[in-house]
Amino acid sequence: MFLKFLRLEIKSFFRGTSLGINLTMKILRFIGILYFIGSLLGGAFIAFFYIQEEMRQDPLKVVSKFMIVAWIIDLVIKYLWQEIPTQNIKPFLTMNIRKNTLVNYMLAKTFLSAFSWLSSLFFITFSLIALFNGYSIPGVLLWLTGAVSLLYMNNFINIFFNGKETLAVIIGVCFLGIGALAYYNIVPVLSYSESVFFSFYEKPYFALIPVLLFVILWWVCFRYLRNEFYLDQGLEAKKTVGKTENIAFLNKYGVIGAFINNDIRMLRRNKVTKGILFGSFMFLFYGLLMFSSSLYKTPAMMMIMGLFVTGGFQFLFGQRVPAFDSSYFPLMMTLNVPYKEYLKAKWWLMNIVTAASVIIALCYAYFGWEIYITFFAAGLYNIGVNSQFTLWSGAFNKNQIDLNSKEKRMGQKGSFSLASMLLLIPKMLLPMGVFALTKYLWGITGGVISIAIIGIIGFFLREKIFDIIVKQYKREKYSTLDAFKKIN
């Protein structure tokens, strides 16, 4: 039965209306997976021999010490990006197919995702290296079994967390608290991790505990999904009481104020947009990467970090215009909606958040004023130039967005286009190149002033640029309507 389900999904893939784009995205993802496979396999060799030869320590003990960190990172990555396996199951529920089979298929399908098995490649390779270097065969195999069982348990935990943002936030705060306790040496978390996970090797029967937990979580998750597996319950659209919200002071700004009001309500109410806000907040910490490698301290990478720190919301929100309005976009196009004011409202909202991000980024002055003024110049460039190019790229985004479902996709098939890729040149490559060149010629002052001037010029030329963007949106209007009317 499982093979029949897989064949149906393969047929659905090749019979879809977006086969070309689907194949392109699959190829790009496959290339990305190959890159991570190579990195993890190579990382296992580097970790083992570096720990053994340079650090003069037991590689298995050191990896066990940081196993708790790997487990938490794996869980966070799966929660943020791994899709919950779905199948068009409504037709199957009316057929003579056992619900237990459908539920087990959905659970088994989680292990086909690259997010499930990629991390285990590191531990499998590491264990093989350990076997060839004299470690006990039963001990290493059971250590590997225990470690992989814990990683695969995250698939089930992810299903429980899906749609429960409050619980996820509470767990996230607990993880941050544990990290703080370990960082300030209040609680020796890493030492406890080493004792627990190395016991899988020293006392192999302890490895049966995570295996038992894996089986229990499978059963609990099976019961949880099985109880929701009805047409009139788990698959029924949730009904909530509608509430009217209004930010009164925005009304005095006319049509633009009304559109901003509507976008703020959307950001506050929906799961996908809440994820955008969370992602934008996390971008504020992107600049901390400069402490992980000297590569990030080069002028070009400093500018990239500044663009992301100050423009996280702009990139995540702007490139999905008008996809966020896909559910009512056809209706909106039948009304006398002024296109320019509609886009200006998005532009003002993005730039207000960008300006707030520039102010918050003042914290980076603690690490040096040169870093902050670079980020400040990047913020001006985002406001004056990137905000408009991001809106421009949104014209080519034909992907429908269901605001009530948690979006966990690495890429959006409808947003991939050659035009969007070309617009990355003025958004990223131009400021990188200009800043690196001018800083080399005239120092940090020249680099900052040059980027700031481009941003200010873009801000004052916004009306003319908006006219070009509006024309592009109108050219794409009917293809966008056609895409939004189709059911994915």
N, C-alpha and C positions, 0 to 999 in steps of 0.2 A: 504493500500500500504506500509506503514511503516513496518508493521509486516512481509510482504513478503520480504522486503529488509533485515530485521534482520534474517529471516530464511535462506536466501541465504548466508549471512555472516557466520552463524553457520555451514552450510553445507560445505562452503569453508574451514573453520577451521578444521573440522574433516576429510576432504578429502585431506588435504595438505600432502606433502611429509615429513614434519617434525613434525608430530603429537605428538610424544613422547616428543621432546624438547619443542614444544609449550605448552603442558600440564604442563611440569615441570616449565617453566617460569611463566605460569598463576598461578600455585600453590604458587610459591615464591612471586609473586606480591600480591596474595590474603593474604598471611601471613603478608606481609608488610602493606597492607591496614588495616588489623585487628589491627595491632600495633598502627597505627596512629589514628584509630577510638577510641581505648581505651585511647590514650594519649589526644586526643581532648576532649573526654567526661569527663575524669578525670580533665583535665585542666580547664574546665568550672566550676566545683565544687570548685576547689582550688582557682580560681580567684575570684569567687563571695564571698566566705566566708572569704578569706584572706583580701580582700579589706574592707569588712564590719566589721570584728571583730578585725583585727590587725591594719589596716590603719585607721579605723574609718571614712571611706569615703563612698560616694554613689557608689556602684559597677557599675551602669549603666552610671554614669558620667565618671568614670575612663576608662571604656571600650570605651566609645564614644571618649574620649580624644586620645586614641591610634588607633582609627579606621582607620585613614589615613595611619598609618604605616602598618596595616594589609592589607589594600587595595593595597598598593604599593608592598608589599611582595608577595601577591597573584598574581598580574600581572606579576611580574618578574619570579616567579616559573612557571606560565603557559607558558610564552614566551620561557623559557629555556627548558622545559621538556614536555609540553603537545603536543601531536600529533594533527595536523590538521586532522579532520575526512576525510578520503578518501574512495572512493568506486570505483570499476572498472566500471566506468560509461559509457565508450565508447559504449559497447553493448546496454545500455539502451537508448542512444541518437538516435539510429536507430529504436527504438520501439515506439509504440503508448503510450508513457508515458509523461505526461506534465513535462516540465523542472522545473516549479514552485514546483512540488512535490519532484523532486530530490534535488533541492536546500534546501527546507525546511527540508528534511530528513537529509541532511548533517549538517545543523545548529542545528537541534534537537539532533543529535548524540553527539555534543560537551558536552551536559549535562550528558551523560552517563559516561564520563571519571571521574575517581576518583579525578583528580585534580580539577574538577568543583564543586563537592558536598562535598568533605571532609572538607574544611574550614567552610562551612555553618553549619556543625554539632556542632561546638563550640558555635555559636551564637544561634542555636536552643535550645541546652541544657541550655545555659546561660539564655535564655528568659523563659524557663519553670521554672527554679529555681526562677527567679524574680517573676513570677506569683504566685508561692507558698509562696512568702515572702511579699505579700501585694501590689505589684505594680499594676497599672491600667491595666486591660486586653486589652482595645482598644489601649492604648499607647504602651504597650510592643509588641503587635502583629504588629502594624504599624512600630514601630522601627525595629523589625526583618525583616519586608517586605522591608523596605528601605535599610537595611544593606545587605541583601541577594541579592537584585536587583543590588546593586553596584558590588558585587563580581561576579555575573553571567554576568555582562556587560563586564568583562575582557575576557570572551570567544570570544566576537566579536572583541574587541580591538586586541586580539592575532591574529585573522585572518587577520586584516589589517596590522599588523606588520610583518607577515610571509613573508620572502623573501625581506624585506626592512631593511637591517642591518643599513644603514645610519640613517634612521628615528629612529630606536630603540636606537642607540647610542646617538642621540640628546636627546631623552626623558630620557635615563638613566643619562645623564649629568645633565639634569634639576632636576631629582630626587635627585642626589647627592648635587646639589646646595641648594635645599629645605632642605635637611638633615643638611647641614652645617649652614644654617640660623637658623634652630631650635636649633642645638647643641650649637651655640655661642650666643643664646638668642637675635639675631638681629631681628628676626621676630617670634612672639609667635605662631608657626604653630600648636602646640598641643592644645593650648587654642582655636584657631579657629576651630580645628577639634571637640573639645568638644562642642562648641556652635552650630555647624552645625548639628552634628549627634544626640546630645541630644534633639535638636528641633524636631526630629522625634517622640520623646516621649511626650514632652511638648505640641507641636502643631502638632498633627498627620497628618494634611493636607500637611505638608511639606514632608512627606514620599512619597507622590504621585509624587514628582519631580524625584527621581531615578527610579521609576516605569515607568514614561513617557520616561525618557532617555533610559531605557532598550528597550522599544517598538520601539523608534526611531532608535536605533542602530541595532535592528533586521531588520527593514525595509531597512536601509542603507546598511547593510551587505548583505541582500538578493539581493538588486539591484546590488551591486558590483559583487557578485558571478554570478548572472543571466546574466550579460553582458559579462562575461568571459566563459560562459558555451556553447562553440561550439567546434566541432571537429577541425576546422581550425583556432581557435584563442586561447582560454584559455588552451586547451589540446594539442596544438601543441608545439613541442620542440622548444625552443628559439634558434635562430641562432645568433651567434656573430662572429665578425671578428677575425680570429686567429692572434696571435702575438708571435713572437719568442723572448724569453728572455734568456740571458746567463750571468752567473757570470764567467768572463774570468779566474780569478786567480785560480779557482777550477780545471780548465782543466789540470794543471800541476801535479795533483795528480792521473792522469790516470783514471782507471775504477771507483774507489771509488769516485773521484771527480765528474765524470759524473753522478753517481747515486745521490750524494748529491745535485748536481745542479738540477736534475730532481725533487727531493723531495721538494726543496725550491720553485721551480716554482709551484708545486702542492699545497703547503701550502698557497701561495700568491693568487692563482687563484680561489679556490673552496670554496663553502659555508660551507661544513662540516669541512674542515681543518681550515677555519677561526674560526669556533666554537671551535676547538681543541686549537688554539692559545689563544682564549679568556678564555677558561677554565683553561689553564695552567697559565695565568696571574692571575686569581682569586685564584689559589692555593697558590700564594705567600702570601696571606692574611690569610691563614688557621691558622697560628700561633697565630693570635689574639684571637682565642678561649680560650687561656689559661687564659684570664681575665674574662671569663664567668662562670667558675666553678673551684673549687680546684682540681677536678678530673684530669683536663688536666695538672696539675703541678706535677703529679707523674712521675717518671723516664720513665716508659714504654710509657706513653702518650706523653711525651716530645719527645721521639724518633720517635713516629708515626708522630707527627706534623713536625719534621725535615725532615722525609722522604717525606711527602706530599709537604712541602714548596719548597724543592729543586728538587723534582722529579715529579712535576705535569705533565710537558710535556712528560716525559719519560713514565709515566703510561698511559696517554691518547693516545699517538702516538704509543708507542712500542707494545702494546697489539693488535693493529690493523694492524700489519705487518703479512702477505702480503695482508690483506683485502683491504687496500687503493689502491692496484694495481689490484684489482679483475677484472676490466673492460678489462685489456690487459694482465692479467697473463697467460692465455692459449697461447697467441702469444709469450710472453716472454720465455715460457718453450720450444718453438720450436726453439729458437735461442741458440747460444752458450753462455749463460749467466753464468758467474762464481758465483755460489751460495754464496760462502764465501765472495766475495767482495761486493755482493749485500747486505748481512746482515751487513757487517762491515760498509758500508756507513750509514745504519740506526743507527748503534751503535754510530758512531762518531757524527752524527747529534744530537742524544739524549744527548750525554755527553757534547757537546758544549753548548747546552741550559741549561743542569744541572749545568755546571760550572758557567754560567752567573747567574743562580738562586742563587747559593751559594754566589756570590759577592753581588747581590741585597739584599739577606737576611742579609747582614751586618747591615741593618737598625734595626734589632732586638737587636743589641748590646745596643741600647738606653734603653732597658728594663733589661739589665744585660748581662755581657760577658759570664756567664754560659749558658744562653739560646743560644747565637750565636755559641759558640764552640760545643754545642750539635748538632745544625743544621749543622755546618761545618762537623762534623764527619758523620752525616747522609748523607750529600752530597757526601762524599768520598765513603760511602757504596753504594749509588745509582750508582756512576760511576763505581766502581769496581765489584759489585755483582749484584745489581738489574737490571742494564741495560741488562745484559746477560740473567738473568732469565725472564725478561719481553719479550725479543725477543724469548726466548724458548716457553713461553706461547702463543706467536703469531702463532706458528706452528699449534695450535689446534683451531685457529679461522677460521671457515669456512663460515663466514657471509659476503655476498656481501655488498658493500658500494657504493651507488650512490653519487658521489662527488658533483653533481649539485642539490641535494635536501637537505633541512634542516633536520638534524637528531635530533629527539626529543624523544628518547626512553630511558626509564630507564635501560633497559637491552637488550642485543643482543642475540637472540636465538642461532646463530651459534657460539658464543664465549663461551658458557657455556659447560664445560666439567669437568670431575673429575680430569684430569691432571692439568688443569688450577687452580682448587681449591687447589690441593696439592702443587703447586708452590708458593702459598701464604705463606707457612711455612718459606722457606728461605727468601722470600721477606719482610715479616712483622714480623712474630712471632720470628724468630731467632734474629734479631737486638734488638727487644723489650726485649727479655729475657736476652741476653748477657749484654745489657746496664744496665738493672735494677740490675742484679746480681753483676756486676763488680763495679757499683757505690755504691752499698750497702757495698761491701767489701773494696774498695780502694778509694772511693770518686769520685767526678766528673772527676778528672784527669784519674783515672783508667778506668772509663766508656768510656770516649772519646777516649783514646788511644786504647782500645780493639776494638771498632767499626772501628776506622781508620785503624788499622792493618789488619782487615778482608777485608776492602775495597781495601787496597793496594795489598794484596796477590791476591785477585780476579783480579785486574788489570793486574798484571804480569803473571797470569795464563790464560789470555784471549784467547790465541791461542789454547790451549788444550780444553778449554771450547767451543770455537767456533767450533772445530771439532765435538764435541758431538751434538751441536745445528744443524749444517749442516746435520748431519746424520738423526736427527729427522725430519728436514724439508723435506729431500729426502724420508723418510718413509711415510710422510703425503702428498707427492706431488700429487699422483693420486686421493686421496680422496678430496684434496683441489681443483684440477682441475674440478672434477665432481661437486662439490658444486658450484663453480664459474660459471659453464656453465648453471646451472639451473636458471630459472627465478623465483624470489620470488613472 
